[in-house]
Amino acid sequence: MADNKPKLQVSAIKNGTVIDHIPARHLFKVISILNLDHIKTQITFGTNLESKKLGYKAIIKLSEVYFKDEDINKIALIAPHAKLNIIKDFNVTTKRQVEVPDQIKGIAKCGNPNCITNNDNVNTIFYVLPKDKEKVALKCHYCEKITDPEDMEVF
Amino acid sequence: MKNKSLISINDYSKEQILRTLDLAEDFEKNPSQPVLQGKVIATLFFEPSTRTKMSFESAINRLGGQVIGFASKEGSSVQKGESLKDTIKTVSNYCDLIVMRHPLEGSARYASEVASVPVINAGDGANQHPTQTMLDLYSIRKTQETLENLNLFMVGDLKYGRTVHSLLMAMSYFNTTYNFVSPEELRIPEEYKMFLKEHKLKYKEHIDFTDIISEADIIYMTRIQRERFSDPMEYEKTKNSYMLRRDMLKDTKENLKVLHPLPRINEINEDVDDSKQSYYFTQALNGVYTRMAIMSSILGLK
């Protein structure tokens, strides 16, 4: 299989999900967006793996874990090239890419310290706007200011 | 527009803006229309703004409505630590409409989501102040007899000035040509230039405007605040370059009018006040008519 090149030193899983092509610098943000610290099954991470496309990438292998589209798409803001492989009995059964959602609720902090969401108990809502071909910008529903996903803080 | 909050000028379409301006014109012709009789309107000013508060309250009183509220958070329940949500939910029980000024950006949008009555944003931090924009539009249309195809000069603090940003966006409906005049440090932010490019509208940026002032239909002056400069020497050097004096108005267009959201400090020399181009004090009066129009249409009375 093309995905199992010998340089990937992360062991295979029997059933579950593999998230590949995460920019290495955003691995820990992806972990917190997907709430992986609350998962009880086996998870293996690899990071700072060389990647032609990303420079350095990270990979996450989750045993017996499957995501809803709306949940996994949240990581598209910081890992737009992430690829998902669904594994059944050591074989890849489904491959797909993440898609950037139109709106994100309650995962990221607004970058504007003077925004009501950073001062009162208000859940954040952002509209995802195209910035250029590769990048998106997040417009706060409340203060209308733009937050760059690169600088975004995850709750 | 009935029962619809007014939080950002972008909440109104071109048609809704024009309808509001027509209504304001009607109030200017007949200011004594007791359409707000029997209505209670709360003016909640979490930070002081004498001018805006008085303008709203004048409009409410002239239309026969009653005002309740507070002028600053000192002495209100907010000082005891009450959340904005609780204040708004409680005050919703006491009134038909809330007019709110708050130092935090996004507070007005949030208030409109928790309130059971409509909310008018009277300024949320550096974000929006839509009734100011509406009175600016009214003043432009009144002095130019149209909003279409005008050459709008915006001068001063174009980086932080929220009135500039809202007016720029509202005027994009009317094929406006923009000229931005500001010191290097206070240039119009990139996002607004992108907005104008998307809408295929012409704009230019300038450091100085003495040579081009003859092209202007409207000059919209704003105050440059010392604290906006990282280098105080830079402020001292630049402050006088963005000051409008009467002698600069000599060879200008017949229809030119000078607007300013006020308060003015020294960016318009007092010798401009009694020139035929000065319009900023009448502009403040127009605020009463436009607020009459906005409140009565939100309450479904007009």
Contacts between the chains, C-beta under 8 A, distances in Angstrom:
chain1	res1	chain2	res2	distance
A	110	B	106	7.9
A	112	B	105	6.2
A	114	B	103	7.7
A	114	B	104	5.9
A	114	B	105	5.2
A	114	B	125	5.3
A	114	B	126	7.1
A	115	B	104	6.9
A	115	B	105	5.3
A	115	B	106	5.0
A	116	B	84	7.2
A	116	B	104	4.7
A	116	B	105	6.8
A	116	B	106	4.0
A	116	B	107	4.5
A	116	B	109	7.8
A	116	B	110	5.0
A	116	B	124	7.9
A	117	B	106	6.5
A	119	B	104	5.5
A	120	B	83	5.8
A	120	B	84	5.3
A	120	B	85	7.0
A	120	B	104	7.8
A	120	B	107	7.9
A	120	B	110	7.2
A	121	B	83	6.8
A	121	B	85	7.6
A	122	B	106	7.8
A	122	B	110	5.5
A	140	B	106	6.5
A	141	B	106	7.7
A	141	B	109	6.8
A	142	B	105	7.2
A	142	B	106	2.7
A	142	B	107	7.8
A	142	B	109	4.9
A	142	B	110	5.8
A	143	B	104	7.9
A	143	B	105	3.5
A	143	B	106	3.8
A	143	B	124	7.7
A	143	B	125	7.4
A	143	B	127	5.5
A	144	B	8	6.7
A	144	B	105	7.4
A	144	B	106	7.4
A	144	B	127	5.7
A	144	B	128	7.1
A	145	B	105	6.9
A	145	B	127	7.7
A	146	B	191	6.4
